[in-house]
Amino acid sequence: MKQLRELLRARPELNVPLDVEAEQLHSNAIYRIGIDINIMVSERLIEIAENKLIPLPEEGNMWLNIGKNHPDYGVVNKVLNTKGQETLLAAIRVDRKSKIETLTMWIVPLTGFIGILTGLIAVYGSFFGSN
C-alpha cells in the first residue's frame, strides 16, 4: 500500500483515488482466488468421475474456457463452471447412492441367513446334545 501511495505521488497522471485502486486490486485478487478454487474443484470432480467411469458433461454451457498456465496444474484450458460442477456432483452422488443400496440389499438377507443358521445350530445342539 505504501508503494502504491508513492507511485501516485510520483506520477500525477495516475491520480486515481486510492480507494478505487485498492478496490480494483482486491477484486482482481478475489477473481484469481475464485479461478484457482474452480480449477481445484473441477479437477477433483473430474478425477472422481473418471475413476468411477461416470461420463463427463458434454461440451457446451457446462464448461468455462480460461486458458491459464497454473503453477500447480500446468496449462488449464477448460474447467467446469458452476452448472457443470453441480451436474457432475449429482451424477457422482447417484452412483454412490446406488452402490450403497446394492450393498444394503445384500447385507440384510445375509444377516437374516446367518441368524437362521445360528438358530438351527442352537436347536440342533439342544435337541441332540441333551442325550
C-alpha positions in Angstrom: 0.0 0.0 0.0 2.9 2.3 0.8 4.4 1.7 -2.6 1.1 2.5 -4.3 0.9 5.8 -2.5 4.5 6.7 -3.5 3.7 5.8 -7.1 0.6 8.1 -7.1 2.7 11.0 -5.7 5.4 10.5 -8.3 3.0 10.2 -11.3 0.1 12.7 -11.0 -1.5 11.3 -14.2 -2.2 8.1 -12.2 -4.0 10.2 -9.6 -6.9 7.8 -9.1 -8.5 7.8 -5.7 -6.7 5.3 -3.5 -9.9 3.5 -2.6 -10.8 2.8 -6.2 -7.3 1.4 -7.0 -7.3 -0.7 -3.8 -10.8 -2.0 -4.6 -9.7 -3.0 -8.1 -6.6 -4.8 -6.8 -8.8 -6.5 -4.2 -11.4 -7.6 -6.8 -8.6 -8.9 -9.1 -7.2 -11.0 -6.2 -10.6 -12.4 -5.3 -11.2 -13.2 -9.0 -7.8 -15.1 -9.2 -8.6 -17.0 -6.0 -12.0 -17.9 -7.4 -10.5 -19.3 -10.6 -8.0 -21.3 -8.5 -10.7 -22.8 -6.4 -12.8 -23.5 -9.5 -9.7 -25.3 -11.1 -9.2 -27.4 -7.9 -12.9 -28.4 -7.6 -13.2 -29.2 -11.3 -10.0 -31.3 -11.3 -11.2 -33.3 -8.2 -14.7 -33.9 -9.6 -13.3 -35.0 -13.0 -10.8 -37.3 -11.2 -13.6 -38.9 -9.2 -15.9 -39.3 -12.2 -13.1 -40.9 -14.3 -12.3 -43.3 -11.5 -16.0 -44.3 -11.3 -16.4 -44.4 -15.1 -19.1 -41.6 -14.9 -19.4 -39.7 -18.2 -18.3 -36.1 -18.0 -20.8 -33.3 -19.1 -20.8 -32.6 -22.8 -19.0 -29.6 -24.2 -21.1 -26.5 -24.2 -22.6 -24.5 -21.4 -21.1 -26.7 -18.7 -17.5 -25.7 -19.3 -15.6 -22.5 -18.8 -12.7 -21.6 -21.1 -9.9 -20.0 -19.1 -6.6 -20.7 -20.9 -4.5 -20.3 -17.8 -1.0 -21.6 -17.1 -1.4 -22.6 -13.5 1.8 -23.3 -11.5 0.3 -26.4 -9.8 -1.8 -27.8 -12.5 0.0 -26.9 -15.7 -1.9 -25.5 -18.7 -5.6 -25.5 -17.9 -7.8 -24.6 -20.8 -11.2 -25.7 -19.6 -12.8 -26.1 -16.2 -16.4 -27.0 -15.2 -18.5 -24.0 -14.4 -20.9 -24.0 -11.5 -23.7 -25.7 -13.5 -21.2 -28.4 -14.8 -19.9 -29.0 -11.2 -23.5 -29.4 -9.9 -24.3 -31.8 -12.7 -21.2 -33.9 -12.2 -21.6 -33.9 -8.5 -25.2 -35.1 -8.8 -24.1 -37.9 -11.1 -21.4 -38.9 -8.5 -24.0 -38.9 -5.7 -26.4 -41.0 -7.7 -23.6 -43.6 -8.4 -22.6 -43.6 -4.7 -26.3 -44.0 -3.6 -26.8 -46.9 -6.0 -23.7 -48.7 -4.6 -24.9 -48.2 -1.0 -28.3 -49.5 -2.0 -26.8 -52.6 -3.6 -24.7 -53.2 -0.5 -27.7 -52.8 1.7 -29.7 -55.2 -0.5 -27.1 -57.9 0.2 -26.4 -57.2 3.8 -30.0 -57.6 5.1 -30.6 -61.1 3.6 -27.1 -62.2 4.6 -27.7 -61.2 8.2 -31.0 -63.0 8.2 -29.4 -66.1 6.8 -26.7 -66.0 9.5 -29.5 -65.7 12.1 -31.3 -68.7 10.7 -28.2 -70.8 10.8 -27.5 -69.7 14.4 -31.0 -70.7 15.3 -30.8 -74.0 13.6 -27.4 -74.8 15.3 -28.9 -73.9 18.7 -32.0 -76.1 18.1 -29.8 -78.9 16.8 -27.5 -78.7 19.8 -30.3 -78.6 22.3 -32.2 -81.4 20.6 -29.3 -83.9 20.1 -27.0 -82.6 22.8 -29.3 -83.4 25.8 -28.9 -87.2 25.4 
